[in-house]
Amino acid sequence: MWRLDHLAVSCTTLPEGAKAVADALGVRLEPGGQHPLMGTHNRLLSLGPDEYLEVIAINPEAPPPGRPRWFRLDGFQGRPRLTNWVARVDDLEATLVDAVPGTGRATDLARGDFRWRMAVPDDGCLPFDDAHPALIEWQGLKPQDRLPDAGCRLERLEIAHPDADRLRQLVRLADRRIVFVPGSKALRATILTPQGVRVLQ
């Protein structure tokens, strides 16, 4: 069974993205870290005991990774926005056997004392115009195990795509908060915060 792991907000610079999310939700983001394999870095926000939100951008101080970065960050432009979502699986290799073509290949990653495997597409582009979730398998400690509770909880994740019905059939995730609707590709997260209900999109 797949489970929602985290949401990803992409941005051109990490300070800009962190400020945009903090302003939108009325909460402070926590420090994250760097991803040497991808040349990216992030800031984090707890969405409860088992989920979180990630703000991610190209790290200008890191050398080019020599491969397309995840979440199409190489070509990202415009305002910080919710671009991707990530589903957690227990056995990534087994899951990828019959996954949608283009979901990616299992890649070993590390940040500090976090270790995980992630399905990373060779071209950095996930199926269904990135409406399909990235797949992750944590190996031990996860960021959500350490993040302080900010009082934020995901109430609804709306995933719009022209082929929403097909995508719904392929995503093996039983979570009533996650809904697929026909339309141009877009993600919209409704989040309950200490300041009330806020929306990220």
BALOKOL-332884 format. One line per field, with one value per residue (C-alpha): x, z, y; residue in one letter. Coordinates in steps of 0.02 Angstrom, whole numbers. Example, Ala and Ser with C-alpha at 12.3 -4.5 7.8 and 13.67 -1.06 7.14 Angstrom:
! residues 2
c1 615:684
c3 390:357
c2 -225:-53
resn A:S
END
This chain:
! residues 201
c1 0:60:47:65:239:262:220:349:345:469:549:691:778:755:733:596:506:519:450:306:252:277:172:37:21:71:201:390:482:621:797:818:979:1068:1052:1225:1169:1042:1123:970:926:767:668:536:370:282:106:81:169:188:186:277:298:461:515:650:763:927:1072:1177:1330:1325:1411:1298:1243:1279:1101:926:870:711:545:598:694:816:679:576:516:388:320:349:212:158:226:242:188:280:208:297:311:381:478:527:605:448:336:432:409:234:240:191:330:436:411:599:736:776:914:1005:1008:1067:1059:1143:1086:934:945:816:784:684:619:706:661:811:741:679:497:367:221:60:151:214:39:95:180:365:395:506:564:638:772:751:736:623:615:440:510:610:511:425:236:186:0:-28:-126:-167:-355:-363:-244:-326:-235:-299:-251:-337:-328:-377:-481:-336:-216:-336:-339:-149:-110:-122:-163:-319:-327:-492:-402:-323:-440:-413:-510:-512:-425:-257:-118:-116:-96:-195:-170:-295:-204:-274:-154:-156:-218:-361:-380:-255:-226:-63:-61
c3 0:-43:86:66:123:77:-37:-138:-171:-307:-320:-407:-242:-73:25:-96:-82:107:126:7:103:273:217:144:295:435:507:511:409:482:412:290:203:40:-89:-168:-301:-369:-326:-229:-53:48:197:286:376:476:421:567:635:467:331:288:160:71:-12:-138:-256:-349:-231:-312:-211:-270:-427:-572:-545:-722:-741:-746:-573:-499:-506:-669:-568:-710:-808:-664:-683:-602:-427:-294:-311:-268:-409:-344:-215:-147:-96:26:-12:88:-54:-195:-306:-299:-329:-483:-566:-623:-601:-737:-867:-829:-640:-625:-567:-385:-328:-162:-77:87:181:351:443:331:207:75:-98:-225:-399:-502:-687:-802:-877:-712:-772:-687:-781:-814:-825:-646:-578:-538:-368:-346:-249:-96:24:187:269:453:513:415:420:493:641:692:634:771:760:681:704:518:442:262:237:49:-97:-264:-417:-583:-747:-916:-889:-705:-712:-779:-653:-511:-566:-571:-404:-269:-127:-19:57:53:63:-108:-253:-441:-550:-739:-796:-838:-731:-562:-378:-241:-55:78:244:417:509:679:581:498:332:199:19:-72:-259
c2 0:174:314:500:551:733:878:975:1162:1210:1381:1473:1515:1433:1597:1652:1486:1476:1652:1617:1462:1545:1693:1582:1468:1587:1468:1456:1326:1221:1200:1058:1013:979:840:822:698:823:990:1047:1102:1120:1185:1080:1094:959:914:796:642:553:689:848:986:1019:1182:1138:1234:1221:1249:1388:1334:1152:1091:1040:860:804:739:814:866:796:890:976:1104:1138:1225:1294:1473:1586:1598:1465:1336:1160:1051:874:748:597:428:312:127:-18:-101:15:-118:-225:-75:-23:-194:-147:42:165:180:331:323:310:195:157:276:274:445:519:684:691:536:509:366:328:258:356:320:454:474:489:649:720:713:605:524:619:786:763:730:552:541:514:353:343:208:272:167:202:381:500:692:685:589:742:893:993:996:1162:1130:1105:960:919:915:889:866:899:834:899:817:792:603:608:448:345:420:378:196:184:265:132:248:236:410:503:670:642:676:674:794:825:983:1059:986:1071:1029:1114:1076:1130:1140:1173:1289:1376:1529:1433:1345:1398:1341:1308:1287
resn M:W:R:L:D:H:L:A:V:S:C:T:T:L:P:E:G:A:K:A:V:A:D:A:L:G:V:R:L:E:P:G:G:Q:H:P:L:M:G:T:H:N:R:L:L:S:L:G:P:D:E:Y:L:E:V:I:A:I:N:P:E:A:P:P:P:G:R:P:R:W:F:R:L:D:G:F:Q:G:R:P:R:L:T:N:W:V:A:R:V:D:D:L:E:A:T:L:V:D:A:V:P:G:T:G:R:A:T:D:L:A:R:G:D:F:R:W:R:M:A:V:P:D:D:G:C:L:P:F:D:D:A:H:P:A:L:I:E:W:Q:G:L:K:P:Q:D:R:L:P:D:A:G:C:R:L:E:R:L:E:I:A:H:P:D:A:D:R:L:R:Q:L:V:R:L:A:D:R:R:I:V:F:V:P:G:S:K:A:L:R:A:T:I:L:T:P:Q:G:V:R:V:L:Q
END
